[in-house]
């Protein structure tokens, strides 16, 4: 929404049920996830409101306090206040944020505008849906669980700020529709296709093994069904690999379409300040019947 001749107001909302057992960490992850849409647009968050469902008669109030503290601390890290919100008595905990932000019109980054010849950069590994499912079943090894949680807690703030130092043509954050779902949306709105190199796509350690053990969330399976009409998988991309590419993410990274001659500079700048490394995963091509080809 335009608020002046040059300034735009942007707003997003996201909330979900717990993906981890620790209530404080859940609050952090939910807040980081909600903020990602603002960062993906190249905008600066300004303030947030809580959305909170909690079984007040069934769980201790201290758990509710820990969830809200996690969200508050993550908002503080983003440099914004939480000014209130709304809560209801609900049989299952749910938490998230409405996030407001602002951006100069010339700085707005859409999920359209990708140009033939662009490189595609992914700023976080894939696999949080599979790993979260294993966590819920008590089957995720501790080191794998910690790595995935650390990533989900990490804001996309740095990834977004570096976009403004380079000529980014399009961007989106990778969340519930998975890598391929969000990429197909970008392809459709930009009238392009994409070639992905499966071996260049970063996955969390252990994702393939956990997927082979059956820890694939229903959302990832739905994503796989949805993209089947738009994707071509090479013979060496197994069914498990396909599920990994469609894994429904929580607080995933940014997917950035950037001129190829800018991609290396972006990667170097981001990786210099981030413990989580960005990777070039593919190229934007002329439109074809298969929006995404994975080789």
Number of C-alpha atoms within 10 A of each C-alpha: 9 13 9 10 8 11 16 18 18 20 18 15 18 18 18 19 13 20 20 17 10 12 21 20 23 27 29 26 30 28 33 29 29 24 31 28 27 27 25 28 23 28 26 23 25 19 19 26 17 23 20 21 21 20 16 16 10 10 13 11 12 10 16 20 14 18 26 23 17 22 26 21 18 24 24 12 14 19 12 19 17 18 9 11 12 10 13 13 12 14 13 14 20 21 25 29 28 19 25 20 22 21 20 16 15 9 16 17 24 18 23 19 19 28 21 19 17 23 24 25 24 28 25 26 20 30 30 29 29 28 31 24 21 22 20 14 10 10 15 20 13 10 11 16 20 12 14 23 22 12 23 25 22 23 25 26 20 15 27 23 16 16 23 14 12 14 14 23 19 25 30 26 27 29 23 19 23 26 26 27 22 19 23 21 16 25 23 15 13 19 18 23 27 27 19 20 14 19 11 12 19 18 16 18 17 17 26 19 12 20 22 14 11 13 22 24 18 14 17 23 16 15 21 24 12 15 17 13 11 16 19 17 18 11 9 10 15 11 13 17 17 18 24 26 23 28 34 31 26 28 28 31 29 24 27 28 30 28 21 15 12 15 22 16 14 22 19 13 16 21 16 11 11 13 10 16 16 24 21 22 18 23 21 24 20 12 16 13 10 17 26 25 18 20 15
